[in-house]
Each structure stands twice: as C-alpha cells, then as structure tokens.
C-alpha cells in the first residue's frame, strides 16, 4: 500500500504562496520548516492538488498571499 501525498501551502517572505507535496509519511511539515526557515505561514494538509489550488486561490482573494 503506497502512501498518498499530502499537499501544504506555505507562505514565503515575498508574500507568495507555494504548494508543496509531501509524499513520504515520515516527512513532516515541521521538518520542512526546520530545513527552510523562510516559511512564514502554512496551511494544510490537503488530500489533492486541486484542493490545495482552490485553497490558495481563496488565500489570494483574502489578501493573505500574493499571486505569482
């Protein structure tokens, strides 16, 4: 049985939000934050890339993220 990837939205210092897939269940968002301190804020996990894209659009409309 393969693990399905989870998708997170992370905000960068420039204000842009990026969708990151985490394929490995052992790979946690906390580890990602430790490795990359430029993550300001995070949202997720989302089960599909479509859900993450829809949420990112909502964050842009709400003014929490800048469009790329």
Phi and psi in radians as a Rosetta constraint file:
Dihedral C 1 N 2 CA 2 C 2 CIRCULARHARMONIC -1.636 0.35
Dihedral N 2 CA 2 C 2 N 3 CIRCULARHARMONIC 2.564 0.35
Dihedral C 2 N 3 CA 3 C 3 CIRCULARHARMONIC -1.404 0.35
Dihedral N 3 CA 3 C 3 N 4 CIRCULARHARMONIC 2.364 0.35
Dihedral C 3 N 4 CA 4 C 4 CIRCULARHARMONIC -1.443 0.35
Dihedral N 4 CA 4 C 4 N 5 CIRCULARHARMONIC 2.431 0.35
Dihedral C 4 N 5 CA 5 C 5 CIRCULARHARMONIC -1.204 0.35
Dihedral N 5 CA 5 C 5 N 6 CIRCULARHARMONIC 2.594 0.35
Dihedral C 5 N 6 CA 6 C 6 CIRCULARHARMONIC -1.858 0.35
Dihedral N 6 CA 6 C 6 N 7 CIRCULARHARMONIC 2.627 0.35
Dihedral C 6 N 7 CA 7 C 7 CIRCULARHARMONIC -2.053 0.35
Dihedral N 7 CA 7 C 7 N 8 CIRCULARHARMONIC 2.373 0.35
Dihedral C 7 N 8 CA 8 C 8 CIRCULARHARMONIC -2.120 0.35
Dihedral N 8 CA 8 C 8 N 9 CIRCULARHARMONIC 2.632 0.35
Dihedral C 8 N 9 CA 9 C 9 CIRCULARHARMONIC -1.882 0.35
Dihedral N 9 CA 9 C 9 N 10 CIRCULARHARMONIC 2.220 0.35
Dihedral C 9 N 10 CA 10 C 10 CIRCULARHARMONIC -2.131 0.35
Dihedral N 10 CA 10 C 10 N 11 CIRCULARHARMONIC 2.490 0.35
Dihedral C 10 N 11 CA 11 C 11 CIRCULARHARMONIC -1.747 0.35
Dihedral N 11 CA 11 C 11 N 12 CIRCULARHARMONIC 2.296 0.35
Dihedral C 11 N 12 CA 12 C 12 CIRCULARHARMONIC -1.687 0.35
Dihedral N 12 CA 12 C 12 N 13 CIRCULARHARMONIC 2.868 0.35
Dihedral C 12 N 13 CA 13 C 13 CIRCULARHARMONIC -1.013 0.35
Dihedral N 13 CA 13 C 13 N 14 CIRCULARHARMONIC -0.508 0.35
Dihedral C 13 N 14 CA 14 C 14 CIRCULARHARMONIC -1.276 0.35
Dihedral N 14 CA 14 C 14 N 15 CIRCULARHARMONIC -0.167 0.35
Dihedral C 14 N 15 CA 15 C 15 CIRCULARHARMONIC 1.745 0.35
Dihedral N 15 CA 15 C 15 N 16 CIRCULARHARMONIC -0.156 0.35
Dihedral C 15 N 16 CA 16 C 16 CIRCULARHARMONIC -1.359 0.35
Dihedral N 16 CA 16 C 16 N 17 CIRCULARHARMONIC 2.576 0.35
Dihedral C 16 N 17 CA 17 C 17 CIRCULARHARMONIC -1.921 0.35
Dihedral N 17 CA 17 C 17 N 18 CIRCULARHARMONIC 2.471 0.35
Dihedral C 17 N 18 CA 18 C 18 CIRCULARHARMONIC -2.198 0.35
Dihedral N 18 CA 18 C 18 N 19 CIRCULARHARMONIC 2.508 0.35
Dihedral C 18 N 19 CA 19 C 19 CIRCULARHARMONIC -1.689 0.35
Dihedral N 19 CA 19 C 19 N 20 CIRCULARHARMONIC 2.173 0.35
Dihedral C 19 N 20 CA 20 C 20 CIRCULARHARMONIC -2.067 0.35
Dihedral N 20 CA 20 C 20 N 21 CIRCULARHARMONIC 2.191 0.35
Dihedral C 20 N 21 CA 21 C 21 CIRCULARHARMONIC -1.499 0.35
Dihedral N 21 CA 21 C 21 N 22 CIRCULARHARMONIC 2.394 0.35
Dihedral C 21 N 22 CA 22 C 22 CIRCULARHARMONIC -2.023 0.35
Dihedral N 22 CA 22 C 22 N 23 CIRCULARHARMONIC 1.760 0.35
Dihedral C 22 N 23 CA 23 C 23 CIRCULARHARMONIC -1.374 0.35
Dihedral N 23 CA 23 C 23 N 24 CIRCULARHARMONIC -0.608 0.35
Dihedral C 23 N 24 CA 24 C 24 CIRCULARHARMONIC -1.535 0.35
Dihedral N 24 CA 24 C 24 N 25 CIRCULARHARMONIC 2.279 0.35
Dihedral C 24 N 25 CA 25 C 25 CIRCULARHARMONIC -1.099 0.35
Dihedral N 25 CA 25 C 25 N 26 CIRCULARHARMONIC -0.485 0.35
Dihedral C 25 N 26 CA 26 C 26 CIRCULARHARMONIC -1.319 0.35
Dihedral N 26 CA 26 C 26 N 27 CIRCULARHARMONIC -0.325 0.35
Dihedral C 26 N 27 CA 27 C 27 CIRCULARHARMONIC -1.424 0.35
Dihedral N 27 CA 27 C 27 N 28 CIRCULARHARMONIC 1.963 0.35
Dihedral C 27 N 28 CA 28 C 28 CIRCULARHARMONIC -1.857 0.35
Dihedral N 28 CA 28 C 28 N 29 CIRCULARHARMONIC 2.713 0.35
Dihedral C 28 N 29 CA 29 C 29 CIRCULARHARMONIC -1.125 0.35
Dihedral N 29 CA 29 C 29 N 30 CIRCULARHARMONIC -0.550 0.35
Dihedral C 29 N 30 CA 30 C 30 CIRCULARHARMONIC -1.113 0.35
Dihedral N 30 CA 30 C 30 N 31 CIRCULARHARMONIC -0.703 0.35
Dihedral C 30 N 31 CA 31 C 31 CIRCULARHARMONIC -1.120 0.35
Dihedral N 31 CA 31 C 31 N 32 CIRCULARHARMONIC -0.699 0.35
Dihedral C 31 N 32 CA 32 C 32 CIRCULARHARMONIC -1.108 0.35
Dihedral N 32 CA 32 C 32 N 33 CIRCULARHARMONIC -0.719 0.35
Dihedral C 32 N 33 CA 33 C 33 CIRCULARHARMONIC -1.129 0.35
Dihedral N 33 CA 33 C 33 N 34 CIRCULARHARMONIC -0.670 0.35
Dihedral C 33 N 34 CA 34 C 34 CIRCULARHARMONIC -1.134 0.35
Dihedral N 34 CA 34 C 34 N 35 CIRCULARHARMONIC -0.698 0.35
Dihedral C 34 N 35 CA 35 C 35 CIRCULARHARMONIC -1.290 0.35
Dihedral N 35 CA 35 C 35 N 36 CIRCULARHARMONIC -0.482 0.35
Dihedral C 35 N 36 CA 36 C 36 CIRCULARHARMONIC -2.291 0.35
Dihedral N 36 CA 36 C 36 N 37 CIRCULARHARMONIC 1.552 0.35
Dihedral C 36 N 37 CA 37 C 37 CIRCULARHARMONIC -1.234 0.35
Dihedral N 37 CA 37 C 37 N 38 CIRCULARHARMONIC -0.050 0.35
Dihedral C 37 N 38 CA 38 C 38 CIRCULARHARMONIC -1.386 0.35
Dihedral N 38 CA 38 C 38 N 39 CIRCULARHARMONIC -0.002 0.35
Dihedral C 38 N 39 CA 39 C 39 CIRCULARHARMONIC -1.364 0.35
Dihedral N 39 CA 39 C 39 N 40 CIRCULARHARMONIC 2.064 0.35
Dihedral C 39 N 40 CA 40 C 40 CIRCULARHARMONIC -1.533 0.35
Dihedral N 40 CA 40 C 40 N 41 CIRCULARHARMONIC -0.797 0.35
Dihedral C 40 N 41 CA 41 C 41 CIRCULARHARMONIC -2.505 0.35
Dihedral N 41 CA 41 C 41 N 42 CIRCULARHARMONIC 2.759 0.35
Dihedral C 41 N 42 CA 42 C 42 CIRCULARHARMONIC -2.492 0.35
Dihedral N 42 CA 42 C 42 N 43 CIRCULARHARMONIC 2.657 0.35
Dihedral C 42 N 43 CA 43 C 43 CIRCULARHARMONIC -2.400 0.35
Dihedral N 43 CA 43 C 43 N 44 CIRCULARHARMONIC 2.506 0.35
Dihedral C 43 N 44 CA 44 C 44 CIRCULARHARMONIC 2.358 0.35
Dihedral N 44 CA 44 C 44 N 45 CIRCULARHARMONIC -3.040 0.35
Dihedral C 44 N 45 CA 45 C 45 CIRCULARHARMONIC -1.458 0.35
Dihedral N 45 CA 45 C 45 N 46 CIRCULARHARMONIC 2.675 0.35
Dihedral C 45 N 46 CA 46 C 46 CIRCULARHARMONIC -2.054 0.35
Dihedral N 46 CA 46 C 46 N 47 CIRCULARHARMONIC 2.544 0.35
Dihedral C 46 N 47 CA 47 C 47 CIRCULARHARMONIC -1.375 0.35
Dihedral N 47 CA 47 C 47 N 48 CIRCULARHARMONIC -0.411 0.35
Dihedral C 47 N 48 CA 48 C 48 CIRCULARHARMONIC -2.402 0.35
Dihedral N 48 CA 48 C 48 N 49 CIRCULARHARMONIC 2.750 0.35
Dihedral C 48 N 49 CA 49 C 49 CIRCULARHARMONIC -1.134 0.35
Dihedral N 49 CA 49 C 49 N 50 CIRCULARHARMONIC -0.513 0.35
Dihedral C 49 N 50 CA 50 C 50 CIRCULARHARMONIC -1.131 0.35
Dihedral N 50 CA 50 C 50 N 51 CIRCULARHARMONIC -0.730 0.35
Dihedral C 50 N 51 CA 51 C 51 CIRCULARHARMONIC -1.098 0.35
Dihedral N 51 CA 51 C 51 N 52 CIRCULARHARMONIC -0.733 0.35
Dihedral C 51 N 52 CA 52 C 52 CIRCULARHARMONIC -1.150 0.35
Dihedral N 52 CA 52 C 52 N 53 CIRCULARHARMONIC -0.690 0.35
Dihedral C 52 N 53 CA 53 C 53 CIRCULARHARMONIC -1.135 0.35
Dihedral N 53 CA 53 C 53 N 54 CIRCULARHARMONIC -0.757 0.35
Dihedral C 53 N 54 CA 54 C 54 CIRCULARHARMONIC -1.092 0.35
Dihedral N 54 CA 54 C 54 N 55 CIRCULARHARMONIC -0.726 0.35
Dihedral C 54 N 55 CA 55 C 55 CIRCULARHARMONIC -1.172 0.35
Dihedral N 55 CA 55 C 55 N 56 CIRCULARHARMONIC -0.686 0.35
Dihedral C 55 N 56 CA 56 C 56 CIRCULARHARMONIC -1.083 0.35
Dihedral N 56 CA 56 C 56 N 57 CIRCULARHARMONIC -0.699 0.35
Dihedral C 56 N 57 CA 57 C 57 CIRCULARHARMONIC -1.075 0.35
Dihedral N 57 CA 57 C 57 N 58 CIRCULARHARMONIC -0.725 0.35
Dihedral C 57 N 58 CA 58 C 58 CIRCULARHARMONIC -1.099 0.35
Dihedral N 58 CA 58 C 58 N 59 CIRCULARHARMONIC -0.678 0.35
Dihedral C 58 N 59 CA 59 C 59 CIRCULARHARMONIC -1.173 0.35
Dihedral N 59 CA 59 C 59 N 60 CIRCULARHARMONIC -0.640 0.35
Dihedral C 59 N 60 CA 60 C 60 CIRCULARHARMONIC -1.155 0.35
Dihedral N 60 CA 60 C 60 N 61 CIRCULARHARMONIC -0.789 0.35
Dihedral C 60 N 61 CA 61 C 61 CIRCULARHARMONIC -1.117 0.35
Dihedral N 61 CA 61 C 61 N 62 CIRCULARHARMONIC -0.575 0.35
Dihedral C 61 N 62 CA 62 C 62 CIRCULARHARMONIC -1.394 0.35
Dihedral N 62 CA 62 C 62 N 63 CIRCULARHARMONIC -0.113 0.35
Dihedral C 62 N 63 CA 63 C 63 CIRCULARHARMONIC 1.481 0.35
Dihedral N 63 CA 63 C 63 N 64 CIRCULARHARMONIC 0.194 0.35
Dihedral C 63 N 64 CA 64 C 64 CIRCULARHARMONIC -1.525 0.35
Dihedral N 64 CA 64 C 64 N 65 CIRCULARHARMONIC -0.338 0.35
Dihedral C 64 N 65 CA 65 C 65 CIRCULARHARMONIC -2.331 0.35
Dihedral N 65 CA 65 C 65 N 66 CIRCULARHARMONIC 2.688 0.35
Dihedral C 65 N 66 CA 66 C 66 CIRCULARHARMONIC -1.703 0.35
Dihedral N 66 CA 66 C 66 N 67 CIRCULARHARMONIC 2.490 0.35
Dihedral C 66 N 67 CA 67 C 67 CIRCULARHARMONIC -1.186 0.35
Dihedral N 67 CA 67 C 67 N 68 CIRCULARHARMONIC 2.663 0.35
